[in-house]
Amino acid sequence: MPRYVPSLAVTALAALTLSACADSSDHRKHPPQDPPDYHGVPTDTRPPSMQTAPPQPK
């Protein structure tokens, strides 16, 4: 049991240290921009074409 106490303390200290130095600022200088070659999501408003059934072998 005593062996787990120091490892738990080290783990808690590491978690606290890493969370303290995480950047929590949500301030952005400008909104994200699309790349110049991005032309938007292609939209296809046409219904799917119906294919004729293949001929049944006799």
C-alpha positions, 0 to 999 in steps of 0.5 A: 500500500505505501508504494502506491501513495508516492506514485499517486502523488507524482501522477496528481502533481504531473496532472496538475502541472500539465493542466496549469500550463495548458492554454485556456485562452479562447481569444482568436485574432480573426475567424478561420479563413478558407484556403484560396483554392476551396470552392465550397462543398459541391451540392447536387440537387438532382435526384439519382438517375434510375438505371434500367435493370440488366436483361435477365438470362433465359 
